[in-house]
Amino acid sequence: MLDEASPFDETHLDHQLSQPHALTIETIAKYSGPVSVLGAGGKMGFHVLRMLQRGFEAAGRRDKITAVSRFTDAHQRELIRSHGFGLCACDLSAREAYQELPEAAQVFYLAGVKFGTRDNPELLQRMNVTMPQLVADHYRASEIVALSTGCVYGFTAPETGGSTEESPTDPPGDYAQSCLGREAAFVEGSHRHGTKVCLIRLNYSVEPRYGVLVDLASKVARGEPVDLSTGYVNLIWQADAVNHILQALPLAASPASVLNVTGKDVLRVRDLAEALAERLECSVEFVGQEQPTAWLNNASQSHRLFGEPRTPLSSMLDAVVAWLKRGGRLLGKPTHFEIRDGAY
């Protein structure tokens, strides 16, 4: 849950977004050995690292946690270093990089590429297919929780409640197809080596610096029209998403398992934009025709296992608007959730 009394600064925000639940601590306490977080320099990496660290402290676990990334963002690298994590700066798509990687009993895989790939199929292949193949081979003796995306499913109507883990994968566009390739790399590694793997299909994690709500609120605040072509979304607060990702470690199995992670509701984009506009005290305009389908996930299985996400939509909306009004730093990484052809 959000602490509304906390100052609107990034230190307090990161603390809230990395608060482990009791079940997360209980899960972490059952394991031992060093842990590596691959792709730790991305949008979710620090919160995974910090929640692991806080969970270790609460569980009395003293194993080393290593952050692995290219660390192209100097700010993020310094933030991770300042909290005492081991750093391994390398390009995981290069085979020679694996000579430098430390051993890990558990691996959380957050790496990959999405944007800027519309006309670069080679980059998609290298980062979303070849790289996972290298990781699956190198960490064949580890237990792996690998982040995937709900974009591997086809579009579905909101009244269905979204795709379940048993739904067919039929994604449009090269990016989504490469995400299937990423999953296939881990599935094959699990089959070939007996590696325990859990694939997390996530739709859409949000916090005050990035995500669907930030995209919508920024457009509303600038007086830009909101495109309704993709008229429905799933959302989950980042702290809840990270807790569910860490709690999924016992689900890692061979053959590889799959778990959807998102909020419990199918949300209408028009309603979200109007709620944000009301909080921002301005009007909102819309363009585009609301289509009858969208990328939607049904995460009822994870909710049965871990409980429903704790942060209500109203708190997410309040936090995003408060952050914008206070001039909080944004990551400048739009989700482009409204794109329907899968070309990013």
N, C-alpha and C positions, 0 to 999 in steps of 0.2 A: 504494500500500500504506500501511497505517496505521503510524505511528511510535509504538509503545507506550511508548517512553521519554519522550515529550513530556509536559509538564504538561497537566493537564486544564483548559485555559482556552481562551477563544474565539479569541484571537489565534493560538495554535498550531493549533487545529482548522481555522480558516479557511485557514491556510497549507497544511495538508495537503490540504484539499479544493480548492485552486486550483493544485496542482502540475501543470504541463503535461508531457505525455509527449513523447518525442522526435518522434513523428509529428505531434503538435500543433504543435510549433515549426516543423517542416519545412513543414507546411501554411501556417501564418501567414506564413512567410518568402516565399511565392510571391505575396503580395498587397501592394498599396500603397493609400494613401489613408485618409482618416478613417473611423472605425468608430463606429456608434451601437448601443447596447444599449437596446432599448425594453422597458419593464416592469422596469427595473433595480432597483426597490425591493422586488421580490418575493423568494421563498424561494431562488431560484437565481441571482438577478441579480448579487450581489456576487461569487460564485465565477466566473461567466462573465467579468465585468469584470476581476477580478484575474488569472485565467488568461490572458486576452488580454494584459494588461499585462506579465506575466512572460514570456509567449511573445514579445512585441515586444522586450523587453529582450534575450532570448537570441538573437533573430534580427537584432538591430541595426536594428529598425524603429522609427521615431520619429513615426509618425502619431498624431493625437489620437484618444482614446477618450472618447465622450460617453455619460453615463448619463441616460436619459430616463425619467421616472416622475412620478406625482403626489406621491411621497415623503410619504405619510401617516404613515410610521414615522420619527420624528425620529432615533432611534438608527441606523437603517439609512442615512439621509441623511448623518449626520455620519461614519459609517464610510466611506462612498463618497467623500465630500469629502476626508477626511483622507488618502486615498491618491492624491490628485492628479488625479482624473478630472474632466472637464468635467461640469457639472450643468445639466440643462434640466428644470425643474419645470413640468409641464403635464398637462392632461387630453387624452389622445390621442383620446378620443371626441368632442371638440369641434373642428369644422372650423377655427375661427380659431386654434387652437393651432399649426397647421402653419406659420404665418407666422414663428414663432420658432425652428423646428427647424433645426439646422445640416445641411449636406449630408453625405452618407455614401456611401462607395464600397461598404462592406459593412454590412449590418444584421442584427442578431440580435434576433428578435421573441419576447419572453417574456411579453407582456401578456395579460390576459384575466380573467375572473371565473368562479367556480364556486359557492362556498358562499353561502347566503343568497338563492338565486335560485329556490327551490321555488315561491314565489308571486309572482315578479317577472319575467315574460317580457319586459317592456320593458327591464329591465337586461341580461338575456341578449342581446337583440337589439342593444342599443347597444354593449355591451362586447365581445361575441364575434363579431358579424357586421358592424355598421356601422363599428366602429373598424378592423378589418383592411381593410375596403374603402378607407378613407381612407389607411391606411398604404401599401397596395399602389399606390394612385394617386400619392401623394406621392413614394415611393421607387422609382418605376418605372425609374429609371436605375441603381439599386443592385443588388447581389447580396444575396439575402435568405435567411436560414435562420430558419424560423418554427417555434416550438414548438407541437405539437399534442398529442394524447393517444391512447393505445391504446383509450380509451373509444369511439372512432368505429367500432370493430369490434363485431360481435355477440358474445354469449357463446359460448364454445367448450369442448369437453371437454379435460381436461388431457392425455389420451393422444394428442391430435392434435399436441401441441407448441406450440399457439398459432397465432394468425392471422398470416399473412405479408402482405407489402405488396400481394399480389395478391388477398387475401381480400375478399369483399364487405363493405361498411360497412352495418351494420344495428343501430344503437345504440338502446337504450330510453331514454326520458326526454328532457325539453326541453334539459337541459344538454348531453348528448352530441350532440343534433341541432344545437345552436348551435355546437358544435365542428366539425361538418361544414360549417356555414355559414362559419366562420372559414377552413377549408381552401378552400372554394369561392371566397372572396374573393381569396385569393392565386393560386389556379389561374386565375381569370378575369383577374386583373391580369397574370399571366404570359402568358396567351394574347393579351390586348389590346395589351400594351406590349412583349412580348418579354422581360420581366423574368426573370432567372434566379432560381429559387426552389427550395428544398428544404424539405419539410415533415417535421418530426421527430415521430413518434408514440411517446411516452415512457410506459413503465409500470415500476415506480414507483421514483422516486429516493428514496434514504434517506440520512440522516446522523444524528448523535446528538441533534439538537434537534427533528427532526420526521420523519415518515414512518411507514410501516406498522409497522416494528419498534418505534418509539417508542410508537405507539398500543397495540400488544400488550403491550409491557413495562410500560407505565404501568398498564394494567388488571390485569395479573398482580400487580404490586407493591401495588396498592390492594386486592387480593382480590376484584376484580370478575370475573364470568364472561366468557369470550371467546366471541363469537358465531361459529359455524362455518358460517353460511348460505353465505357466500362462502368456500369452503374451500381455494382455490388462488390464488396470486399470483405475479407476476414481481417481482424486486427488482434494483436496480443501485445501487451506491455512488455518491454524488453526484459525487465526483471523476472516476470513470470515465464517468458520464453526460455531464458537461461536456466532457471530452476528446473523446468521440465526437461531441458536438454541434458543437464547433469543427472537428473533422476532416471533418465533412460539408460544409463550405463548397464544395469542388470538385464536389460532387454537384449543386449548384444549377444548374438548367437550365430551358429553356423548350421544351416544356411543363414544368410543375413536376414535380419528382421527389418520391418518398415514401421515408422510411427509418424502420424500427422501431429503437428504442434501448431495451434492457433487458438483464438478465442472461441467462445461457444456460439456466437451469433453471426448470422449473415447480415451485414450492415449496408444500408443504401447510401451511396455517395452523395445524393442530393440532401439527405437528412444530415449527414456529417457536415457538409459545407454550410448548411443553414444554421446548424448548432454552433459552428465556429464563427460565422458571421454575427450571430447574436452576441457571443462573448466578446467579439472584437468591436461591437457597436458600429457595424457598417452593413451595407447591403451586399448581395451576391448575385451575379449573373451566370447563366448557364448557356452552354452551346452543346451541340451534338445530340443525337438520338439515343436514348437509353436502350441498349441491346438486351435481349432476353436471357443472355448467358454471361458468365464470367468465370475466372479462375477462383474456385471456392473449395475449401477443405472442410471436412467433417472430422473434428478432433475428439470425438466422444470417447474413443478408446484411451487416449492420454488423460482425459478428465476422469474416467473411471479409475485409472491407476494412480493418478497424482492429485486429484481434486481439480475443480475448475480454476482457471486463472483468477487471481485475487483482486486485480485492479479493475474497477468498473470503468465503463466507457466515459462516464461523466468526469471521472478523475483524470483520465487521459486527455480529454478535451481541455479541461481546466489547466492542466500542467503545460500543454503545448502553447495555449494562448498566453498564459502568464509569462512563459519563457520569451515569447516573441515580444510582448509588451515591454519587458525589461531589457530588451536588446541582447539576449543571450546569443552566444556563438552558435552558428549552424554549420553542419558539415559540408553543405553545398553539394550533396549527392542525391539528386531527385530520384525517386523510385521508378518513374515513368510507368506506374501501374496501369495507366489508361491505355497503353499500347496493346493492340489485340493481335498483331501479326507476328509477334515474337521476335521482331528485329530491333535490336538495341544498339 
